[in-house]
Amino acid sequence: MKTEKNMKKLIVLLIIAGGLFYQPVQAQDLESSKEAWVPDLGNGKYKNPIIFADYSDPDVCRVGDDYYLVASSFDAVPGLPILHSKDLVNWTIIGHALMRHFPYDHFSKTQHGEGVWAPSIRYHNDSFYVYYGDPDFGIYMVRAKDPAGPWTKPFLVKAGKGLIDPSPLWDDKGKAYLVHAFAGSRAGINNILTVTRMNSSGTKALGEGVIVYDGRGVDRTTEGPKFYKRNGYYYIFAPAGGVSHGYQIVLRSKNVYGPYQRKLVMHQGETSINGPHQGGWVTTPDGEQSWFIHFRDMEAYGRVTYLEPMEWVNDWPVIGEDKDGDGVGEPVAIYKKPDVGQSYPLAVPQTSDDFNDLKLGLQWQWQANPQATWMYMTGKGTLRLYAQRLKEDMKNYWTFPSILMQKFPADQFQVTTKLKFHPSNNGDKVGFMVMGEDYAYLSLTNKEGKLSLSFSTCEGAIDGNAEKVKTLGQIKDDIIYFRVTVKEGAVCHFSYSLDGENFEKVDATFTAKPGHWIGAKIGLFCSSIEQEHNSGYADFDWIRVRPVK
């Protein structure tokens, strides 16, 4: 009996000890995390942005206990990234809904700023639907049973120039509708929203639609609408006022075609969070809490993703914190995590890659529809990039399609890669770059059988300006480590190493600039100027993204 009592005491002590040690272990994991940005604070709270990367124009839906997010990808391939979360704070990439851009030939060349604009994601009749606007061709839809894919080829739902930012709604009466905005650069009109009836499968618009909101004289650049129905009201959430200085409005009506009432529901207020811009509304599994995901423009870092609490007051949403009680919310910096019933492990979108898998990591994208010979996984723990020829009309790498890139993952971070260069022809080059409208890179170039190490920059690459090249010397070893350390303000410090331990700094800094509608990116490339039948190549052993020490 005494032994039994002692055992019970021991079990109680073990349970207490487990409870005592749980929080410190989690905190320690946060402190020692290899990720450059972790939004989950480990104490029941989160910090914004929840994704410190360029997932612009985000939309979100919930299916059961799972959340799915989609974002603009413009001309990057694969496009339409699909992210997954269980708690709206910890996100990972699970796939892409668009493996190639259509029309295929058009997007076989780099088309900066074109392609996928402001998609929306919905779940209907046991399938996931993503609608997106291509400003030059019209509104498309792709569909899948599994959000990780495979997805169908795009359906052209509504053809036309300047049709952007679509969002579908299947209402409680079984009817399907589509709201969208207009890009003035293509359509010649903007600042208006239209609602169009669709067929029940959502594959085709029926007619031209009805103008339900004209923001002229009230709002500037009304766009990015998201369509919902609640408590008998049709709601259209939309940003206005422009990306950097905008705000969120909501329209509501008892009739799908209006007239709609308008209300301001979130603005920057007294915060430093500029232009809280378009996003989507979602609830917790129990339906008790509402949340809103949107983006903030951070220039070189792109349009990063924020999570805001949301409340309904008199059938109007208030997004963020309404500190002064005026019915208009402001974005939050730190807040209590959504109550989803349990805790989930820390997670962030993928960055580092050991290239050990047989498929390329989901964080990587090209500048155009790729050709089969650009890249292969070797099956030996390396990524192989074959040298692609620089066309004679290419003044710099701005239009070079075969740059493999991923997004900036934090405000401060360090990226290191190890590679082995196998040139075949004079002028073969392998590079490690920070890409934007300006760019910079470290490279090895084969010059008459000798390897030349250089640091190159290009200011105004978008305007076709030439590079400035600084030769750092010649090296005998074909294995090299390239590194860039990005500090606050997107200031980049490049360095290199021959042994992976001792890094030589480049005596120059480079301040990253955004691309066309996107943030700066980390890029890998292999190019040639005298390509023959036997291309040179580079094998990348790994790339590692770490916090700045």
Salt bridges, closest charged atoms under 4 A:
GLU4 OE2 - LYS8 NZ 3.83
ASP40 OD2 - LYS337 NZ 2.83
ASP59 OD2 - ARG122 NH1 2.74
ASP66 OD1 - HIS84 NE2 2.65
ASP66 OD1 - LYS86 NZ 3.08
ASP87 OD2 - LYS337 NZ 3.59
GLU114 OE1 - HIS106 NE2 2.72
ASP136 OD1 - LYS161 NZ 3.47
ASP136 OD1 - ARG186 NE 2.98
ASP172 OD1 - LYS229 NZ 2.92
ASP214 OD2 - ARG216 NH2 2.48
ASP219 OD1 - ARG262 NH2 2.80
GLU223 OE2 - HIS277 NE2 2.99
GLU308 OE2 - HIS294 NE2 2.79
ASP315 OD1 - ARG230 NH1 2.99
ASP354 OD1 - ARG544 NE 3.81
ASP539 OD1 - ARG384 NE 2.76
ASP539 OD2 - HIS422 NE2 3.98
ASP541 OD2 - LYS418 NZ 3.64
